């Protein structure tokens, strides 16, 4: 493998891993902190992709404003969804959570079919991100991919700061450890969980908006990302955001280079990685230390 090709695949791995982290971090917030098995999380990723498709003609080349609008809409959607459905799941067993969230997948897919049809849609790149940089005589790398990676890194840094360096983050960590004690201290645990859930929805939707110009927008895209994100959460350690980041980057590298080097067996590579790590560390790479 030539060095330029290796470099491109490394950049692709990092970009894919960081996108996985955005979705998986929202999942680990909801799953690890709130204790809800949310099978509908992939639908939030799909929601973001379809929002990018719907908002692109409105905003044109104002891609940052388009993303900000999509994040605000997804936060509002997350607040409403938690209030209407998920607020009733905290004290129920995992089977009821699975049944409820699976039914939401079916509802979201039917709504998508009604509103957007079953065709594959493309999202046009903004003009200022449509170029490429040279990595050799014949190799070029899209500027948009670098922008996507930089955005994911900025969000990851912001998420780390909020969870570990702010009062809100302190309350979230405390609520994850002992919700009864937090409630006894006068903190509105329901509102806190609503904020966490809305943040999880926004992170997944943002990942979908970023991925839409690269991977297109198509039916069933939420289901594909959900499975791999559960793998990331399990590898990283349930409830650990930093573990999810490490696991997502590992999965990104294994999956990308597996498709390049062992195309026939690439579908097994990620799950083999999970099996090896769980044999070595059954609790995942990190415990719930955020």
MOLIN-V718900 format. One record per residue. PSI is psi in whole degrees, -180 to 180 (NA if undefined). OMEGA is omega in whole degrees, 0 to 359 (none if undefined). Layout:
BEGIN
psi: {PSI,PSI}
omega: {OMEGA,OMEGA}
END
This chain:
BEGIN
psi: {127,156,-40,-40,-42,-41,-42,-43,-34,-44,-40,-41,-44,-44,-46,-42,-40,-37,-42,-38,-41,-47,-45,-32,-39,-39,-40,-28,-48,-44,-50,-36,-44,-14,23,125,104,92,-15,4,-35,-27,-28,-36,-45,-40,-44,-42,-43,-29,-40,-42,-41,-35,-18,-46,-24,-43,-16,-125,-1,68,-37,-41,-36,-45,-42,-42,-43,-40,-44,-45,-39,-33,-45,-45,-41,-42,-47,-44,-40,-41,-40,-39,-57,-24,-17,-1,-11,-35,8,162,169,-29,-44,-35,-43,-45,-44,-48,-31,-39,-33,-35,-47,-39,-47,-40,-39,-41,-41,-43,-40,-44,-35,-5,-176,16,161,131,145,149,122,137,142,148,-40,-5,14,2,-171,153,149,134,20,-173,-38,-9,132,153,131,139,-35,-37,-39,-39,-43,-44,-43,-39,-44,-40,-42,-42,-41,-43,-44,-41,-43,-43,-45,-46,-34,-12,7,163,-39,-45,-38,-42,-37,-45,-41,-40,-32,-33,-44,90,-31,-41,-42,-42,-39,-24,1,8,135,94,-32,-44,-39,-45,-35,-39,-44,-45,-44,-38,-40,-42,-44,-39,-45,-42,-39,-42,-42,-39,-39,-39,-24,-46,-20,-45,1,177,123,157,143,2,-25,-38,-37,-42,-29,-46,-47,-30,-33,-37,-44,-46,-42,-43,-46,-28,122,122,-6,117,-43,-35,-38,-36,-47,-45,-40,-41,-40,-47,-40,-45,-46,-44,-45,-51,-26,-40,-29,-44,-34,67,-37,-33,15,-30,-21,-19,-45,-41,-31,-41,-45,-44,-45,-45,-39,-30,-40,-46,92,-25,0,178,-36,147,-179,77,0,NA}
omega: {179,183,181,177,178,180,178,180,175,178,177,180,181,180,180,179,180,175,176,180,180,180,184,179,174,179,182,173,183,184,186,185,184,178,182,174,188,177,181,185,177,178,177,173,177,178,179,179,180,173,177,178,183,184,183,179,182,187,179,182,179,188,180,177,177,179,180,178,178,179,179,179,180,176,178,178,179,177,182,183,178,181,186,188,194,180,180,187,189,183,182,183,187,180,178,176,179,181,180,184,175,177,177,175,181,178,181,180,179,177,177,180,181,187,187,182,183,179,173,183,175,176,184,175,173,186,185,177,186,181,179,176,183,176,182,182,185,188,176,180,185,177,182,179,176,177,180,179,180,178,179,179,179,179,179,178,178,180,178,181,181,185,188,187,182,178,178,178,177,179,178,180,179,179,177,183,184,184,180,178,179,178,179,178,176,179,179,185,179,177,179,178,179,177,180,181,179,177,178,177,182,180,179,180,178,177,178,179,179,184,188,181,183,188,184,182,188,179,176,183,179,180,181,182,182,184,183,179,173,175,179,181,181,179,184,185,186,179,182,180,178,175,177,178,179,182,181,178,176,179,178,180,182,182,183,181,175,179,181,188,183,188,183,186,185,180,181,192,183,182,174,176,179,181,181,182,181,173,181,181,184,180,184,185,181,173,185,180,177,none}
END
